[in-house]
Amino acid sequence: MNRKIGTRIRMAAPAALLAAALAVSCGGGGGSSGGMIPPPSIQPTLASIQANVFTPSCALSGCHAGASPQQGMNLSTGLAFASIVDVASAEQPARKRVDPADATGSYLFMKITGDPAITGARMPFGRPALSAEAITAIRDWIDAGAPK
């Protein structure tokens, strides 16, 4: 009988060590985030905004991408800057889509925040509003002069 118990302990020990090692390597090591690495924050740069906002939320088929983007505004990678910075809005030509150093006067910023002065709907149309983090990054990028 003692022999069976000894065998069970010897077999269980490596399994327990493996389970503990996996828990630590997979984020089971504790901490307030459960050991998970949070997603990177959106930086106030065109590259970060493109990757985290424009591409997944705006540069979609039938929206602001492809051969006939809505309002002639193509937010696809490599095309967004020329399509928005210092370009008049199609809906309100007196306003620039992105007026460098003036986020609150930029029509794109007005559209994503649902400003009452916009024509049409808040963007992204038919989708959830952008996160506060995304809106802040876009505002800060524009206010910094909307650098390429």
C-alpha positions as YAML, in Angstrom:
chain: A
units: angstrom
residues:
- id: 1
  name: MET
  ca: [0.00, 0.00, 0.00]
- id: 2
  name: ASN
  ca: [2.81, 2.41, 0.82]
- id: 3
  name: ARG
  ca: [4.28, 1.61, -2.54]
- id: 4
  name: LYS
  ca: [1.09, 2.76, -4.34]
- id: 5
  name: ILE
  ca: [1.00, 6.04, -2.42]
- id: 6
  name: GLY
  ca: [4.65, 6.72, -3.23]
- id: 7
  name: THR
  ca: [4.04, 6.04, -6.92]
- id: 8
  name: ARG
  ca: [1.02, 8.40, -6.97]
- id: 9
  name: ILE
  ca: [3.03, 11.18, -5.32]
- id: 10
  name: ARG
  ca: [5.93, 10.77, -7.77]
- id: 11
  name: MET
  ca: [3.47, 10.90, -10.71]
- id: 12
  name: ALA
  ca: [1.50, 13.86, -9.33]
- id: 13
  name: ALA
  ca: [4.51, 16.05, -8.55]
- id: 14
  name: PRO
  ca: [5.62, 16.65, -12.18]
- id: 15
  name: ALA
  ca: [2.00, 17.36, -13.22]
- id: 16
  name: ALA
  ca: [1.61, 19.90, -10.40]
- id: 17
  name: LEU
  ca: [4.87, 21.60, -11.37]
- id: 18
  name: LEU
  ca: [3.81, 21.77, -15.01]
- id: 19
  name: ALA
  ca: [0.42, 23.26, -14.07]
- id: 20
  name: ALA
  ca: [2.10, 25.88, -11.89]
- id: 21
  name: ALA
  ca: [4.58, 26.79, -14.61]
- id: 22
  name: LEU
  ca: [1.78, 27.15, -17.17]
- id: 23
  name: ALA
  ca: [-0.27, 29.32, -14.82]
- id: 24
  name: VAL
  ca: [2.63, 31.71, -14.28]
- id: 25
  name: SER
  ca: [3.58, 31.87, -17.97]
- id: 26
  name: CYS
  ca: [-0.02, 32.43, -19.07]
- id: 27
  name: GLY
  ca: [-0.66, 35.35, -16.80]
- id: 28
  name: GLY
  ca: [-1.81, 33.52, -13.69]
- id: 29
  name: GLY
  ca: [0.90, 35.26, -11.71]
- id: 30
  name: GLY
  ca: [-1.50, 37.75, -10.14]
- id: 31
  name: GLY
  ca: [-1.59, 41.50, -10.16]
- id: 32
  name: SER
  ca: [-4.63, 43.70, -10.67]
- id: 33
  name: SER
  ca: [-4.83, 42.86, -14.38]
- id: 34
  name: GLY
  ca: [-4.61, 39.12, -13.73]
- id: 35
  name: GLY
  ca: [-1.18, 39.12, -15.39]
- id: 36
  name: MET
  ca: [-2.72, 40.05, -18.73]
- id: 37
  name: ILE
  ca: [-0.88, 42.56, -20.89]
- id: 38
  name: PRO
  ca: [-3.24, 45.44, -21.66]
- id: 39
  name: PRO
  ca: [-3.68, 46.41, -25.31]
- id: 40
  name: PRO
  ca: [-1.45, 49.27, -26.42]
- id: 41
  name: SER
  ca: [-3.03, 52.68, -26.04]
- id: 42
  name: ILE
  ca: [-3.83, 54.79, -29.06]
- id: 43
  name: GLN
  ca: [-1.13, 57.38, -29.54]
- id: 44
  name: PRO
  ca: [-1.81, 60.85, -31.03]
- id: 45
  name: THR
  ca: [0.04, 59.97, -34.24]
- id: 46
  name: LEU
  ca: [-1.36, 59.30, -37.67]
- id: 47
  name: ALA
  ca: [0.19, 55.82, -37.70]
- id: 48
  name: SER
  ca: [-1.46, 54.84, -34.41]
- id: 49
  name: ILE
  ca: [-4.80, 56.42, -35.33]
- id: 50
  name: GLN
  ca: [-4.68, 54.68, -38.72]
- id: 51
  name: ALA
  ca: [-3.99, 51.27, -37.18]
- id: 52
  name: ASN
  ca: [-6.36, 51.54, -34.22]
- id: 53
  name: VAL
  ca: [-9.21, 53.72, -35.50]
- id: 54
  name: PHE
  ca: [-9.36, 54.41, -39.24]
- id: 55
  name: THR
  ca: [-8.54, 50.92, -40.51]
- id: 56
  name: PRO
  ca: [-10.85, 48.93, -38.19]
- id: 57
  name: SER
  ca: [-13.70, 51.45, -37.90]
- id: 58
  name: CYS
  ca: [-13.73, 53.69, -40.98]
- id: 59
  name: ALA
  ca: [-11.75, 52.31, -43.92]
- id: 60
  name: LEU
  ca: [-14.32, 49.62, -44.63]
- id: 61
  name: SER
  ca: [-16.03, 48.59, -47.84]
- id: 62
  name: GLY
  ca: [-18.99, 50.88, -48.40]
- id: 63
  name: CYS
  ca: [-17.60, 53.48, -46.03]
- id: 64
  name: HIS
  ca: [-14.32, 55.40, -46.38]
- id: 65
  name: ALA
  ca: [-12.35, 52.98, -48.54]
- id: 66
  name: GLY
  ca: [-12.30, 51.51, -52.01]
- id: 67
  name: ALA
  ca: [-12.87, 53.09, -55.42]
- id: 68
  name: SER
  ca: [-15.82, 55.25, -54.31]
- id: 69
  name: PRO
  ca: [-15.41, 56.16, -50.64]
- id: 70
  name: GLN
  ca: [-18.24, 58.05, -48.95]
- id: 71
  name: GLN
  ca: [-17.95, 61.84, -49.41]
- id: 72
  name: GLY
  ca: [-14.76, 61.18, -51.43]
- id: 73
  name: MET
  ca: [-12.87, 60.67, -48.16]
- id: 74
  name: ASN
  ca: [-10.60, 57.63, -48.28]
- id: 75
  name: LEU
  ca: [-9.27, 56.64, -44.86]
- id: 76
  name: SER
  ca: [-7.29, 53.65, -46.12]
- id: 77
  name: THR
  ca: [-3.66, 53.24, -45.12]
- id: 78
  name: GLY
  ca: [-1.46, 55.57, -47.16]
- id: 79
  name: LEU
  ca: [-4.42, 57.62, -48.42]
- id: 80
  name: ALA
  ca: [-5.94, 59.10, -45.27]
- id: 81
  name: PHE
  ca: [-3.59, 62.06, -44.80]
- id: 82
  name: ALA
  ca: [-4.08, 63.45, -48.31]
- id: 83
  name: SER
  ca: [-7.80, 62.86, -48.03]
- id: 84
  name: ILE
  ca: [-8.36, 64.74, -44.78]
- id: 85
  name: VAL
  ca: [-5.64, 67.24, -43.83]
- id: 86
  name: ASP
  ca: [-6.34, 70.74, -45.18]
- id: 87
  name: VAL
  ca: [-9.14, 69.34, -47.36]
- id: 88
  name: ALA
  ca: [-12.59, 70.95, -47.43]
- id: 89
  name: SER
  ca: [-15.45, 68.85, -46.14]
- id: 90
  name: ALA
  ca: [-17.88, 67.67, -48.81]
- id: 91
  name: GLU
  ca: [-20.83, 68.23, -46.44]
- id: 92
  name: GLN
  ca: [-19.72, 71.66, -45.21]
- id: 93
  name: PRO
  ca: [-17.14, 73.06, -47.66]
- id: 94
  name: ALA
  ca: [-16.42, 76.08, -45.42]
- id: 95
  name: ARG
  ca: [-14.89, 73.66, -42.90]
- id: 96
  name: LYS
  ca: [-11.74, 71.58, -43.36]
- id: 97
  name: ARG
  ca: [-11.95, 67.89, -42.60]
- id: 98
  name: VAL
  ca: [-8.82, 68.32, -40.51]
- id: 99
  name: ASP
  ca: [-7.72, 71.86, -39.80]
- id: 100
  name: PRO
  ca: [-4.21, 71.42, -38.36]
- id: 101
  name: ALA
  ca: [-3.91, 72.77, -34.80]
- id: 102
  name: ASP
  ca: [-7.71, 73.23, -34.51]
- id: 103
  name: ALA
  ca: [-9.45, 70.00, -33.51]
- id: 104
  name: THR
  ca: [-12.70, 71.62, -32.40]
- id: 105
  name: GLY
  ca: [-12.98, 73.39, -35.76]
- id: 106
  name: SER
  ca: [-12.11, 70.26, -37.75]
- id: 107
  name: TYR
  ca: [-15.13, 68.64, -39.37]
- id: 108
  name: LEU
  ca: [-13.79, 65.11, -38.87]
- id: 109
  name: PHE
  ca: [-13.53, 65.75, -35.12]
- id: 110
  name: MET
  ca: [-17.02, 67.23, -35.11]
- id: 111
  name: LYS
  ca: [-18.37, 64.14, -36.91]
- id: 112
  name: ILE
  ca: [-16.80, 61.64, -34.50]
- id: 113
  name: THR
  ca: [-18.04, 63.55, -31.46]
- id: 114
  name: GLY
  ca: [-21.55, 64.09, -32.84]
- id: 115
  name: ASP
  ca: [-21.31, 67.87, -32.66]
- id: 116
  name: PRO
  ca: [-24.77, 69.43, -33.21]
- id: 117
  name: ALA
  ca: [-23.37, 71.60, -36.04]
- id: 118
  name: ILE
  ca: [-22.66, 68.62, -38.33]
- id: 119
  name: THR
  ca: [-24.68, 67.65, -41.37]
- id: 120
  name: GLY
  ca: [-25.89, 64.06, -41.24]
- id: 121
  name: ALA
  ca: [-25.00, 61.54, -38.57]
- id: 122
  name: ARG
  ca: [-22.20, 61.01, -36.08]
- id: 123
  name: MET
  ca: [-19.43, 58.75, -37.36]
- id: 124
  name: PRO
  ca: [-18.78, 55.91, -37.62]
- id: 125
  name: PHE
  ca: [-22.25, 55.61, -39.10]
- id: 126
  name: GLY
  ca: [-24.28, 52.66, -37.84]
- id: 127
  name: ARG
  ca: [-21.50, 51.51, -35.55]
- id: 128
  name: PRO
  ca: [-20.68, 52.19, -31.89]
- id: 129
  name: ALA
  ca: [-19.19, 55.58, -31.12]
- id: 130
  name: LEU
  ca: [-15.42, 55.72, -30.96]
- id: 131
  name: SER
  ca: [-13.91, 55.28, -27.51]
- id: 132
  name: ALA
  ca: [-12.93, 58.29, -25.44]
- id: 133
  name: GLU
  ca: [-9.31, 57.16, -25.91]
- id: 134
  name: ALA
  ca: [-9.65, 57.23, -29.72]
- id: 135
  name: ILE
  ca: [-11.35, 60.63, -29.69]
- id: 136
  name: THR
  ca: [-8.68, 62.06, -27.40]
- id: 137
  name: ALA
  ca: [-5.87, 60.70, -29.62]
- id: 138
  name: ILE
  ca: [-7.47, 62.24, -32.73]
- id: 139
  name: ARG
  ca: [-8.02, 65.56, -30.96]
- id: 140
  name: ASP
  ca: [-4.42, 65.63, -29.70]
- id: 141
  name: TRP
  ca: [-3.04, 64.69, -33.13]
- id: 142
  name: ILE
  ca: [-4.99, 67.48, -34.82]
- id: 143
  name: ASP
  ca: [-4.10, 70.03, -32.12]
- id: 144
  name: ALA
  ca: [-0.41, 69.09, -32.57]
- id: 145
  name: GLY
  ca: [-0.69, 70.19, -36.20]
- id: 146
  name: ALA
  ca: [-1.82, 66.87, -37.72]
- id: 147
  name: PRO
  ca: [1.69, 65.74, -38.69]
- id: 148
  name: LYS
  ca: [2.12, 63.04, -41.27]
...
